[in-house]
């Protein structure tokens, strides 16, 4: 059974930081891509950041320079370091395998207050 579990979300003030984790079982992150997605009310679940099997990374323009995605293959975990947080970063963050998006985590809530 493949399972992805996100953690690290919470409530933080504008300008603060959070580090999200996506831990996998039943699948090896080292040989596939992984993405972090964000969903807000009334909006689609959009890709925020991704990391490929060769460790190339991509970011949506709105988080470029503030967020960093990374991988720890020994722990089979992908992280999203979120700095200089803004209220518009608020949403439910999900991790998923790429490129096929076959597996998803349950999501973790990130709320940025003013």
N, C-alpha and C positions, 0 to 999 in steps of 0.2 A: 504494500500500500504506500503510495506516494503522499506525503504530507508536507505542506509549507506552513510555517507558523511565524507570523509577524509579532514584534513586540517593540516597546520603546516609545510609543506614542504617549500623549498627555497634554496638559494645559501649560502654556508658556506665554510670557509677555513678549511684546514686540521687541526685536533685537536679541532674543534669547536663542538657545540652541537645543537640538534634540538629536539623538542618534537612534535610528530605527534598525532593527535586525530582522532578517528573514532566514530562519533555520530550516533545513530540509532533511527529510528522511525518505529512504526508498529511491533516491535519485542523486546523482553526483553533479553538483553545480560546476565543477571544474571543466566539464566537457560540453556545457551548454551555455546559452546566454540567459541572463536574468534581468528583468525590468521592475522598476517601481512605478506604480500607477496611482493617480489621485482622482477621487470622485467627490464632487460637491453636489448639493441639492439642485436638481434641474439641469445638470450637466453630465456629459459622457465621462466614462472612466478613461482618462488620458494618460499617456506615457509621460513620465517626468524625467526619468533617468534610466539608462541601461548600461550593462556591461556584457561584452561578448566573451566567448571562450578564449580569445586571444588577448583579453583585457582591454580592448578598445572601449571607450565610454562615449555616451551621448547624453545631452541634457536639453530640455526645453529652454528656450531663451529666457523665460522669466526666472529661472533658478540658476542660470549659468553664473559661476563665480561665487555662489553661496552654498550650493549643495555639492557633495562628492559621494559617488558610489564606489564601493570597493568590495573585494572578495577575500575570504579566508578559507582556502581550500581544505586545510587541516580540520577546521571546524564545520565545513560544509555550510557556510553562512555567508550571506551577502548583507552589506550594511548601506545605509544612507545617512551620511552626516549632513545635518541641516543647520546652517548658521545664519545669523542676521535675519531671523524669521519675521515675516510680515503677516498681518491678518489674512491677506489673500492666499497665503499658504495653507490655510485651514481646509481640512477635508479628511476623508478616510483614505489611508494609504495601503495599497495592496502590492504584494510581490507576485510575480508570475514567471514561468519559464518562457524563453524566447528561442526561436521566432514564432513557434506555433501557439504559444499561450495555452498549452494543454493543461497546466496545473496552476492553481491560484491559492493563495492564503486566505485567511478569514478577514483580514484587514485590521488596521489599528488606527484609532482616531487621533488626529493632531488638531489642536485648537490653539490659535494664536490670538491673544487678547491685546487690546490697546491699553 
